[in-house]
Amino acid sequence: MTLLSLALVLTAALCHATWNTLVKRINGGPELVWLFSVIAAVIYVPVTGWVLFVDQPVLGTQAIIFCIVSAVLHLGYFLLLQQGYRQGDLSLVYPTARSTGPLLSTGFAVAILGEHLTLPIFLGGLAIIIGVVFLTGGFNRSARHMSRSLAFGVAAGTIIGTYTVWDAYTLRALLVPPLLLEYSSILLRVTALAPFAVTRRAEIKRQWSEHRLAVIGIAVFNPLAYILVLIALAFTPVVYVAPAREVSVLITVMIGTLLLGEGEFKRRMGWAGLILAGMVLLALS
């Protein structure tokens, strides 16, 4: 893994942890997603226009279709995960999704994109995935609705694996600029969630009034996190990027432990060490 791709993924992880922490503090729902997506669409218009003007990408029908499908997959992931949280148990849905996602991403990359999986990459990725699972609480066998929770978690992880490889192909084979690919996803979120936003106008106004700076922060860091990942995917094999992305979970949990006082510091630091060891293996591979 090159230093540039490692820097991109780690910076993306920091951005991802930042916007997730802000979302957690606001404690909003789909109306918050619509609100920060609208603001993100406005914020990223100039740089998206600049990319179109400077790079002048030639986007054929296939490229446009792939961008639309990518946006649908990302929106589907969000909606499915939210449904899983409502009908299942967070302690089971989340670790299942976060472990299944990189595993399937790696498998799809080997089978579909023809990437090579060496022993150090496998061990490093496995260490990160195991660390993430237990850092987020492990698989809670006493959870209610276990089969339903597992089903939602696996389904969400499957979408993660699908859109990761799909996006990698879109970037490499169809030469779609990373920023343009992410911007299409933002526009779809704004459009698809608009009917819901209309029914929650009072809540949207309240969140904007009480959490304006935090919402703007989410609007900046949410797209930026995945744009950096997409840039890395453009020249780095998925088998490296997919597990390395999970470091964002480590940063988010550490923020919750150290800044929000969520506790379990010693247990979490142990699994954090395993994740960092996996990152070292990937970096040296």
Secondary structure, DSSP 8 states (H G I E B T S, - for coil): --HHHHHHHHHHHHHHHHHHHHHHHHT--HHHHHHHHHHHHHHTHHHHHHHHHHH-----HHHHHHHHHHHHHHHHHHHHHHHHHHHS-HHHHHHHHHHHHHHHHHHHHHHHS-----HHHHHHHHHHHHHHHHHTT---TT-TTHHHHHHHHHHHHHHHHHHHHHHHHHHHTS---HHHHHHHHHHHHHHHHHHHHHHTHHHHHHHHHHSHHHHHHHHHHHHHHHHHHHHHHHHS-HHHHHHHTTHHHHHHHHHHHHTS----HHHHHHHHHHHHHHHHHHHH-
